[in-house]
């Protein structure tokens, strides 16, 4: 148990360091789920649960002022608790979503003031011309703000795993059935959120062509991989077809314009 807690902590640290590596998407559920499954001794279950959570969080992207739930914590704890309880992806999804929401609130309450503190320090050091301290404020401050809630993950795993396992093991059958149904609906909602952002009349026909190919031709061996490869070919064809010579605008004769702003050139 202690060794697993240490390894879970290392996985969480790796996920928290994502932005130091240039938005590498390490903290996405499909990666964190697999690593958590490896720590828990069931890589296959971790991959399946991580992929299920990835579908649920597929539209969880920070755009503007919107901050999505903390899928890192939700994935690690949800997958770890579900594997320990001997349950499937539905349990990981049921646990992961509320955990991610709670951790988002904690990150906002604890992490945001820390980030704000280093932001003001960065302003001060810029005014002073202190480049080294400014670099620390931006990189080190961001890392500290991200890590300040990190201990919650291994602590919750160590203290709460037995209790959560007992609760999940004692769930009535009708609740488990409901969890299975929700497990199928929430990923569909995630896909709907993603489709809402990219769907328009130009791409909608391709979307439905791919869907019907998988739905009705799947028995002939045409799966999602084949459709994805076909989509890449169609995209390449459309890109090459749209190549048109760029119209070159006639340069403005600045000498002919009295007092033009580009006269010095």
BAKOLTI-901776 format. One record per residue (C-alpha): x, y, z; chain; residue in three letters. Coordinates in steps of 0.02 Angstrom, whole numbers. Layout:
REM BAKOLTI-901776
+--------+--------+--------+-------+------+
|     c1 |     c2 |     c3 | chain | resn |
+--------+--------+--------+-------+------+
|      X |      Y |      Z |     A |  ALA |
...
+--------+--------+--------+-------+------+
REM end
This chain:
REM BAKOLTI-901776
+--------+--------+--------+-------+------+
|     c1 |     c2 |     c3 | chain | resn |
+--------+--------+--------+-------+------+
|      0 |      0 |      0 |     A |  UNK |
|    140 |    121 |     44 |     A |  UNK |
|    234 |     79 |   -117 |     A |  UNK |
|     77 |    105 |   -221 |     A |  UNK |
|     47 |    273 |   -135 |     A |  UNK |
|    225 |    328 |   -178 |     A |  UNK |
|    203 |    274 |   -359 |     A |  UNK |
|     34 |    361 |   -370 |     A |  UNK |
|    120 |    519 |   -307 |     A |  UNK |
|    252 |    505 |   -444 |     A |  UNK |
|    117 |    483 |   -576 |     A |  UNK |
|     28 |    638 |   -511 |     A |  UNK |
|    190 |    738 |   -513 |     A |  UNK |
|    219 |    687 |   -694 |     A |  UNK |
|     45 |    746 |   -740 |     A |  UNK |
|     66 |    909 |   -647 |     A |  UNK |
|    227 |    944 |   -743 |     A |  UNK |
|    137 |    936 |   -911 |     A |  UNK |
|    156 |   1119 |   -953 |     A |  UNK |
|    343 |   1115 |   -918 |     A |  UNK |
|    355 |   1000 |  -1068 |     A |  UNK |
|    258 |   1113 |  -1185 |     A |  UNK |
|     76 |   1057 |  -1166 |     A |  UNK |
|    118 |    877 |  -1202 |     A |  UNK |
|    -55 |    815 |  -1148 |     A |  UNK |
|     23 |    696 |  -1022 |     A |  UNK |
|   -115 |    732 |   -897 |     A |  UNK |
|   -253 |    674 |  -1014 |     A |  UNK |
|   -352 |    527 |   -942 |     A |  UNK |
|   -295 |    405 |  -1076 |     A |  UNK |
|   -115 |    428 |  -1016 |     A |  UNK |
|   -145 |    446 |   -830 |     A |  UNK |
|   -267 |    300 |   -830 |     A |  UNK |
|   -139 |    184 |   -909 |     A |  UNK |
|     -1 |    237 |   -788 |     A |  UNK |
|   -118 |    217 |   -639 |     A |  UNK |
|   -169 |     45 |   -700 |     A |  UNK |
|     14 |     -2 |   -714 |     A |  UNK |
|     42 |     53 |   -534 |     A |  UNK |
|   -110 |    -44 |   -475 |     A |  UNK |
|    -52 |   -201 |   -567 |     A |  UNK |
|   -186 |   -203 |   -703 |     A |  UNK |
|   -127 |   -108 |   -856 |     A |  UNK |
|   -268 |   -170 |   -967 |     A |  UNK |
|   -402 |   -107 |   -848 |     A |  UNK |
|   -309 |     58 |   -831 |     A |  UNK |
|   -307 |     83 |  -1019 |     A |  UNK |
|   -492 |     42 |  -1036 |     A |  UNK |
|   -542 |    155 |   -890 |     A |  UNK |
|   -429 |    294 |   -950 |     A |  UNK |
|   -504 |    286 |  -1125 |     A |  UNK |
|   -679 |    292 |  -1051 |     A |  UNK |
|   -636 |    444 |   -947 |     A |  UNK |
|   -552 |    523 |  -1098 |     A |  UNK |
|   -717 |    514 |  -1190 |     A |  UNK |
|   -804 |    597 |  -1042 |     A |  UNK |
|   -673 |    735 |  -1032 |     A |  UNK |
|   -648 |    755 |  -1219 |     A |  UNK |
|   -731 |    926 |  -1215 |     A |  UNK |
|   -644 |    980 |  -1054 |     A |  UNK |
|   -528 |   1110 |  -1128 |     A |  UNK |
|   -488 |   1277 |  -1047 |     A |  UNK |
|   -552 |   1412 |  -1164 |     A |  UNK |
|   -558 |   1592 |  -1106 |     A |  UNK |
|   -617 |   1604 |   -926 |     A |  UNK |
|   -683 |   1425 |   -923 |     A |  UNK |
|   -581 |   1307 |   -815 |     A |  UNK |
|   -627 |   1123 |   -839 |     A |  UNK |
|   -634 |    997 |   -695 |     A |  UNK |
|   -468 |    928 |   -634 |     A |  UNK |
|   -463 |    772 |   -743 |     A |  UNK |
|   -289 |    728 |   -676 |     A |  UNK |
|   -351 |    696 |   -499 |     A |  UNK |
|   -516 |    623 |   -558 |     A |  UNK |
|   -428 |    498 |   -672 |     A |  UNK |
|   -294 |    442 |   -549 |     A |  UNK |
|   -409 |    419 |   -400 |     A |  UNK |
|   -558 |    355 |   -501 |     A |  UNK |
|   -455 |    223 |   -591 |     A |  UNK |
|   -358 |    173 |   -434 |     A |  UNK |
|   -515 |    153 |   -327 |     A |  UNK |
|   -608 |     58 |   -464 |     A |  UNK |
|   -465 |    -65 |   -493 |     A |  UNK |
|   -441 |    -92 |   -307 |     A |  UNK |
|   -627 |   -127 |   -289 |     A |  UNK |
|   -621 |   -250 |   -435 |     A |  UNK |
|   -749 |   -151 |   -535 |     A |  UNK |
|   -752 |    -87 |   -713 |     A |  UNK |
|   -746 |     76 |   -809 |     A |  UNK |
|   -918 |    129 |   -747 |     A |  UNK |
|   -853 |    141 |   -569 |     A |  UNK |
|   -700 |    241 |   -625 |     A |  UNK |
|   -815 |    361 |   -718 |     A |  UNK |
|   -938 |    375 |   -574 |     A |  UNK |
|   -799 |    415 |   -451 |     A |  UNK |
|   -688 |    516 |   -567 |     A |  UNK |
|   -813 |    650 |   -617 |     A |  UNK |
|   -859 |    712 |   -440 |     A |  UNK |
|   -677 |    697 |   -383 |     A |  UNK |
|   -623 |    806 |   -531 |     A |  UNK |
|   -755 |    936 |   -486 |     A |  UNK |
|   -705 |    942 |   -303 |     A |  UNK |
|   -521 |    956 |   -346 |     A |  UNK |
|   -560 |   1099 |   -465 |     A |  UNK |
|   -636 |   1194 |   -318 |     A |  UNK |
|   -486 |   1157 |   -208 |     A |  UNK |
|   -366 |   1211 |   -345 |     A |  UNK |
|   -462 |   1374 |   -362 |     A |  UNK |
|   -466 |   1407 |   -175 |     A |  UNK |
|   -285 |   1357 |   -138 |     A |  UNK |
|   -189 |   1367 |   -301 |     A |  UNK |
|   -259 |   1528 |   -374 |     A |  UNK |
|   -201 |   1641 |   -228 |     A |  UNK |
|    -27 |   1565 |   -243 |     A |  UNK |
|    -24 |   1601 |   -430 |     A |  UNK |
|    -87 |   1778 |   -398 |     A |  UNK |
|     53 |   1807 |   -272 |     A |  UNK |
|    187 |   1757 |   -399 |     A |  UNK |
|    100 |   1861 |   -534 |     A |  UNK |
|    121 |   2018 |   -428 |     A |  UNK |
|    302 |   1970 |   -393 |     A |  UNK |
|    331 |   1951 |   -581 |     A |  UNK |
|    262 |   2128 |   -609 |     A |  UNK |
|    379 |   2194 |   -475 |     A |  UNK |
|    533 |   2107 |   -544 |     A |  UNK |
|    495 |   2163 |   -721 |     A |  UNK |
|    489 |   2343 |   -661 |     A |  UNK |
|    657 |   2317 |   -574 |     A |  UNK |
|    733 |   2234 |   -728 |     A |  UNK |
|    771 |   2076 |   -629 |     A |  UNK |
|    766 |   1946 |   -767 |     A |  UNK |
|    817 |   1796 |   -662 |     A |  UNK |
|    684 |   1824 |   -529 |     A |  UNK |
|    554 |   1857 |   -663 |     A |  UNK |
|    595 |   1688 |   -743 |     A |  UNK |
|    576 |   1605 |   -573 |     A |  UNK |
|    409 |   1692 |   -543 |     A |  UNK |
|    340 |   1629 |   -708 |     A |  UNK |
|    410 |   1452 |   -709 |     A |  UNK |
|    436 |   1415 |   -524 |     A |  UNK |
|    279 |   1506 |   -470 |     A |  UNK |
|    172 |   1411 |   -593 |     A |  UNK |
|    247 |   1246 |   -536 |     A |  UNK |
|    221 |   1287 |   -352 |     A |  UNK |
|     41 |   1339 |   -383 |     A |  UNK |
|     10 |   1175 |   -475 |     A |  UNK |
|     94 |   1069 |   -341 |     A |  UNK |
|     13 |   1150 |   -190 |     A |  UNK |
|   -137 |   1032 |   -200 |     A |  UNK |
|    -34 |    881 |   -252 |     A |  UNK |
|    -27 |    800 |    -78 |     A |  UNK |
|   -216 |    781 |    -81 |     A |  UNK |
|   -205 |    644 |   -214 |     A |  UNK |
|    -92 |    519 |   -122 |     A |  UNK |
|   -174 |    562 |     43 |     A |  UNK |
|   -347 |    525 |    -26 |     A |  UNK |
|   -283 |    365 |   -104 |     A |  UNK |
|   -200 |    304 |     56 |     A |  UNK |
|   -341 |    350 |    176 |     A |  UNK |
|   -492 |    326 |     67 |     A |  UNK |
|   -459 |    173 |    -39 |     A |  UNK |
|   -523 |     45 |     87 |     A |  UNK |
|   -680 |    146 |    125 |     A |  UNK |
|   -718 |    175 |    -59 |     A |  UNK |
|   -685 |     -8 |    -99 |     A |  UNK |
|   -806 |    -63 |     38 |     A |  UNK |
|   -940 |     57 |    -25 |     A |  UNK |
|   -922 |      2 |   -206 |     A |  UNK |
|   -923 |   -181 |   -159 |     A |  UNK |
|  -1087 |   -161 |    -64 |     A |  UNK |
|  -1184 |    -69 |   -199 |     A |  UNK |
|  -1351 |   -147 |   -247 |     A |  UNK |
|  -1366 |   -221 |   -420 |     A |  UNK |
|  -1487 |    -87 |   -483 |     A |  UNK |
|  -1363 |     50 |   -438 |     A |  UNK |
|  -1225 |    -41 |   -531 |     A |  UNK |
|  -1341 |    -56 |   -680 |     A |  UNK |
|  -1373 |    131 |   -674 |     A |  UNK |
|  -1186 |    161 |   -668 |     A |  UNK |
|  -1163 |     54 |   -823 |     A |  UNK |
|  -1295 |    155 |   -915 |     A |  UNK |
|  -1216 |    320 |   -860 |     A |  UNK |
|  -1048 |    253 |   -917 |     A |  UNK |
|  -1117 |    242 |  -1093 |     A |  UNK |
|  -1208 |    410 |  -1089 |     A |  UNK |
|  -1073 |    524 |  -1019 |     A |  UNK |
|   -944 |    487 |  -1155 |     A |  UNK |
|  -1080 |    523 |  -1283 |     A |  UNK |
|  -1107 |    690 |  -1198 |     A |  UNK |
|   -920 |    725 |  -1209 |     A |  UNK |
|   -924 |    689 |  -1395 |     A |  UNK |
|  -1075 |    802 |  -1413 |     A |  UNK |
|   -983 |    945 |  -1327 |     A |  UNK |
|   -835 |    922 |  -1443 |     A |  UNK |
|   -946 |    910 |  -1598 |     A |  UNK |
|  -1036 |   1069 |  -1547 |     A |  UNK |
|   -872 |   1165 |  -1558 |     A |  UNK |
|   -818 |   1100 |  -1729 |     A |  UNK |
|   -979 |   1052 |  -1818 |     A |  UNK |
|  -1036 |   1153 |  -1967 |     A |  UNK |
|  -1117 |   1119 |  -2135 |     A |  UNK |
|   -949 |   1085 |  -2217 |     A |  UNK |
|   -892 |    946 |  -2100 |     A |  UNK |
|  -1061 |    873 |  -2048 |     A |  UNK |
|  -1078 |    760 |  -2203 |     A |  UNK |
|   -907 |    683 |  -2170 |     A |  UNK |
|   -953 |    653 |  -1989 |     A |  UNK |
|  -1111 |    558 |  -2033 |     A |  UNK |
|  -1025 |    461 |  -2173 |     A |  UNK |
|   -896 |    399 |  -2048 |     A |  UNK |
|  -1031 |    356 |  -1921 |     A |  UNK |
|  -1136 |    256 |  -2044 |     A |  UNK |
|   -983 |    165 |  -2110 |     A |  UNK |
|   -937 |    104 |  -1936 |     A |  UNK |
|  -1119 |     68 |  -1887 |     A |  UNK |
|  -1171 |    -29 |  -2042 |     A |  UNK |
|  -1008 |    -92 |  -2118 |     A |  UNK |
|   -921 |   -140 |  -1956 |     A |  UNK |
|   -966 |   -322 |  -1981 |     A |  UNK |
|   -863 |   -320 |  -2141 |     A |  UNK |
|   -707 |   -264 |  -2049 |     A |  UNK |
|   -724 |    -76 |  -2071 |     A |  UNK |
|   -689 |     -4 |  -1899 |     A |  UNK |
|   -641 |    165 |  -1828 |     A |  UNK |
|   -458 |    146 |  -1879 |     A |  UNK |
|   -504 |    119 |  -2062 |     A |  UNK |
|   -623 |    266 |  -2059 |     A |  UNK |
|   -491 |    377 |  -1978 |     A |  UNK |
|   -365 |    331 |  -2115 |     A |  UNK |
|   -496 |    367 |  -2248 |     A |  UNK |
|   -531 |    536 |  -2164 |     A |  UNK |
|   -345 |    579 |  -2173 |     A |  UNK |
|   -344 |    541 |  -2360 |     A |  UNK |
|   -500 |    647 |  -2388 |     A |  UNK |
|   -423 |    790 |  -2290 |     A |  UNK |
|   -264 |    779 |  -2394 |     A |  UNK |
|   -365 |    780 |  -2556 |     A |  UNK |
|   -464 |    932 |  -2499 |     A |  UNK |
|   -306 |   1023 |  -2449 |     A |  UNK |
|   -220 |    994 |  -2616 |     A |  UNK |
|   -378 |   1038 |  -2713 |     A |  UNK |
|   -392 |   1205 |  -2623 |     A |  UNK |
|   -218 |   1262 |  -2676 |     A |  UNK |
|   -243 |   1423 |  -2774 |     A |  UNK |
|   -117 |   1554 |  -2828 |     A |  UNK |
|   -111 |   1694 |  -2702 |     A |  UNK |
|   -164 |   1859 |  -2776 |     A |  UNK |
|    -28 |   1990 |  -2758 |     A |  UNK |
|    -91 |   2163 |  -2722 |     A |  UNK |
|    -20 |   2306 |  -2821 |     A |  UNK |
|    105 |   2401 |  -2712 |     A |  UNK |
|     57 |   2574 |  -2660 |     A |  UNK |
|    162 |   2713 |  -2737 |     A |  UNK |
|    203 |   2810 |  -2581 |     A |  UNK |
|    303 |   2939 |  -2679 |     A |  UNK |
|    144 |   2990 |  -2767 |     A |  UNK |
|     57 |   3022 |  -2602 |     A |  UNK |
|     99 |   3182 |  -2518 |     A |  UNK |
|    143 |   3153 |  -2336 |     A |  UNK |
|    123 |   2964 |  -2341 |     A |  UNK |
|    170 |   2873 |  -2181 |     A |  UNK |
|    294 |   2762 |  -2274 |     A |  UNK |
|    385 |   2901 |  -2364 |     A |  UNK |
|    546 |   2867 |  -2267 |     A |  UNK |
|    560 |   2697 |  -2351 |     A |  UNK |
+--------+--------+--------+-------+------+
REM end
